[in-house]
Amino acid sequence: MRRALAVVAMLLCACKDPKGPPIAANKQTLADSADQVLFNQRMLITDRGLNRAEIDSDTAYFFDENTRSDMRVVRGIFFDSDGKKDAVMTSRTGQFNQRLNSLEARGDVVITGMDGRTLVTPHVRYDQRVNLISGDTIFTLTTSDGKVLHGIGFTSDPDLNTVRVLKEISSKAGAVVIPK
């Protein structure tokens, strides 16, 4: 009899529904409030019919009647006034505002010019109206011949030919040749 009661008690315990962890978190995500979500998205930024940039992202969330997009895993290509490739930019995230014609890239931003110059910074802005990139945080600029400049704040054209440094922290330059 005791054995039968023990078996019944075990069966009753086995039938109970154990409370486990919730299947999904109870928090709102970016995709919940987006007007549109695109995967493997490509965006062309043009100026009077001329292609200025081509922005690819793994995922893009569109807001504000599709005038602002938040992107993940971003790769951008900048073009000069002749339509030739100027530079390539990569970052973890980016935001493009169509009303302001501006692109902000954040997280491990790397811009590489066609001649091998490389700029590394956590945050950069691209203003399409004046074809200028800028940043107000730390950055490292490396030239193709190994010269390195560390600074805070800069403005430049996308191909890194004309870089204006707001504050230099340190630099390692080679011999400077003065033309005759």
N, C-alpha and C positions, 0 to 999 in steps of 0.2 A: 504494500500500500504506500509506504513511504517513497518507494522507488517511483511509483506512478505519479505521486504528487510532485516529486522533483522533476520528472519529465514534463509535466503540464506547466510547471512554473518556468522551466527553461524555454518551452515553446512560447509562452506568453511574453517573456522578456525578449525573445528573438523577433517577435512581431511588432514591437514598438518601432516607431519611425525616429531614428536618431537625428538630432539637429546637427547639421554640418555647416561648413562655411557657406556664405552666400555665393551664388554662381557669378554674379556681377557686382561691382562696387556701386554704391548709391551716390555717385557724384557725376556731375555733368561734364562732358568732354567738349572739345572744340567742334567736333563733327555734329554735336547735338544742336548747335545754334547756327551752323553755316547755312547759307542759301544754297550752296552747291558744294560737292566734294568731287574732285577729279584725281585720278591716279595716272602717273606717267604724263604729267601735264607739260605742254610747251607753249610759251608765250612770246610773241614778237613785240618788241618795243620799237616803234618807228617815229621818225620826225620828218614831216613833209614828204612822205613816201620813201624815205631812206631808212634802211634797217640800222638801228643803233645798238640793239642788244637782242639776244635770244636767250630766254630763261627757261630752263628745264627743271622740273622738280618731281620727286617721287610721289608726293601727295600735296594737293593744294585745296585749301578751304576758302571759299569765296563769301564775302560779307558786304553789307551796305549796297545792296542792289548790284552786286558783282563788280563794284568799283575798287574793292580792296581784297587782296588775297594773302593768306598766310600759307607759306610753303615749308615743306620738310625735305631735307636732302636736296640742296639747290646747286645747280651748275649753270653758270651764265657765260655767254660769249659776247664780248663787246666788239663793235665795228667802228672804223674810222669814217671820215666823210667821203671816202672813195669806195666804201663798202668792203674794205679788206679787214680781216680779223686783227683786232688790236690786242686783246687780252682775254684770259679765261679766269673765271672766278668760281670758287667752290665754297660752300658753307653748310652748316647743319640746318639752319632755318633762314627764312627770308620773308619779307613783307613788301608787296608792291601796291602802291596807292596810285590808281589811275587818275584821280582828280588832281593830285599834286605832281604827277609824273616822276615819282621817286621810288627807289628800291632800297630797302635796308636789309643787309645780310648780318646774321649773328651766329656766333659759335664757330670757332676754328676757321675763320675766313682766310682764304689764300687766293691772292690775285697774281697771276703769272703773265708777264708781258711776252710778246713774240720774240724779243731778243734775250729772254732768260731772266730778266729781273723778276724778283718775287717779293711780294708784300704780305706779311702775316699779321693779323690783328683779330681781336675778338668781335669787332663791330665796324661796319663801313656803310656809308650812304652813297647812293648814286643818284645824281640829279640830272635827268634826261634833258631838261631845258637848256643847261649850260654844259652838258657832257663832262661832268666833273665828279670824281669820287672824293670822299672826305671821311675823316674819323676823328674823334676826340679822346680816344683811349690809347693805350700803349700799342706800339707796332714795331716790327722788324722789317727792314728793307734790305734785301741782298741783291747785289748787282751780278751780272753774268761772270764778271772776273773775280768774284769772291769778296768784294768790299761789303761791309755790314754796317748798318746804321740802326740804332735803337732810339726810339723817341716816343713822345706823347703828342698826339694831334698832328694831322697832316691834311693837305688838299693836293690833288693831282688829277691829271688827265687819266683816263682808264688804262692807257698803255704804259703808265709810270715813267714817261719821259720828263715831265716837268713836275717835280715833287717839291712842295713847300712844307717844311717842317716847322711846327709851332714850338716844340721844345725838344732839344736833343738830349738824350741821356748818355749815350756813348757811341763811339763809332770806331771802326777799324778800316782805315783807308790805306791804299798803297801810295806809291810815289805819284806826285802830281806833276804832270808835264805841262809846262807853260809854252804855248806856241810862240814862234818868233814873229 
